[in-house]
C-alpha cells in the first residue's frame, strides 16, 4: 500500500458520485450504493468486492468507534476514492496507520484499518478531538471512467 500526497482541497471541491450520511441502520443500503457506483465506474468484480469490503470496514469503524454516525463521499478523478468522516473523539493514528502487521483479534476490534490497508490502494487518516476523516482509493488494474 502506498500513501501518496493527497490534495484534500481538490477532493473537497469535486462533486461526489455518492454522498450519504449513515448509521448502523443504513450500512446495507450504503454498501449497495457503493457497489452500484463502483460498477458504473468500471471496476471489475474482484476490485468491487475488495473496494466494498474496505468502505464497509470504514463505516463499521464509524459506527463502533466514531460516535455511531458518519458521512461518506465517493469521488472519481483518475481513481475512485472514498472519504468517510465522523464526529467521534478521535484516536491515536500511530497505533493503526500504517497497518503493516495483522493485529490480534480483540473484543473491541482493531482489525478494521488493517483490512482496509489490505484492500485499498492508499489509506490517509486525519483524526483529532473533533472527529476523524479517512481517505482511501480503490485498488484497480487499470484506469477508470
NORNORHU-V303933 format. One record per pair of residues at least 12 apart in sequence whose C-alpha atoms are under 8 Angstrom apart, sorted by the first residue. I is the first residue (numbers start at 1). GAP is how many residues later the second one is. Records with the same first field share a line. If there is no record, write none. Layout:
# NORNORHU-V303933
I = GAP ; GAP
This chain:
# NORNORHU-V303933
1 = 116 ; 117 ; 119 ; 120 ; 121 ; 122
2 = 119 ; 120 ; 121
3 = 119 ; 120 ; 121
4 = 118
11 = 64
14 = 61
15 = 60
16 = 57 ; 58 ; 59 ; 60
17 = 20 ; 56 ; 57 ; 58 ; 59
18 = 15 ; 16 ; 19 ; 54 ; 55 ; 56 ; 57
19 = 52 ; 53 ; 54 ; 55
20 = 51 ; 52 ; 53
21 = 48 ; 49 ; 50 ; 51
22 = 37 ; 47 ; 48 ; 49 ; 50
23 = 40 ; 45 ; 46 ; 47
24 = 36 ; 39 ; 44 ; 45
27 = 29 ; 32 ; 33
31 = 21 ; 24 ; 25
34 = 18 ; 40
35 = 13 ; 17
38 = 42
41 = 39 ; 103 ; 104
42 = 102 ; 103
43 = 97 ; 101
47 = 91 ; 92 ; 93
50 = 69 ; 70
51 = 68 ; 69 ; 87 ; 88
53 = 63 ; 66
54 = 61 ; 62 ; 63 ; 65 ; 66
55 = 27 ; 61
57 = 55 ; 56 ; 58 ; 59
58 = 26 ; 54 ; 55 ; 58 ; 76
59 = 25
61 = 51
62 = 23 ; 24 ; 26
65 = 23
66 = 20 ; 21 ; 22 ; 23 ; 24 ; 65 ; 66
67 = 19 ; 20 ; 21 ; 22
69 = 17 ; 18
70 = 14 ; 15 ; 16 ; 17
71 = 13 ; 14 ; 15
72 = 12 ; 13
76 = 69
78 = 65 ; 66 ; 67
79 = 58 ; 59 ; 64 ; 65
80 = 57 ; 58 ; 64
81 = 54 ; 55 ; 56 ; 57
82 = 52 ; 53 ; 54 ; 55
83 = 50 ; 51 ; 52 ; 53
84 = 49 ; 50 ; 51
85 = 46 ; 47 ; 48 ; 49
86 = 45 ; 46 ; 47
87 = 43 ; 44 ; 45
88 = 41 ; 42 ; 43 ; 44
89 = 39 ; 40 ; 41 ; 42 ; 43
90 = 37 ; 38 ; 39 ; 40 ; 41 ; 42
91 = 36 ; 37 ; 41
92 = 35
93 = 32 ; 33 ; 34
96 = 17 ; 18
97 = 16 ; 28
98 = 19 ; 25
99 = 14 ; 15 ; 18
100 = 14
101 = 13
102 = 12
119 = 19 ; 20
120 = 16 ; 17 ; 18 ; 19
121 = 15 ; 16 ; 17 ; 18
122 = 13 ; 14 ; 15 ; 16
123 = 12 ; 13 ; 14
124 = 12
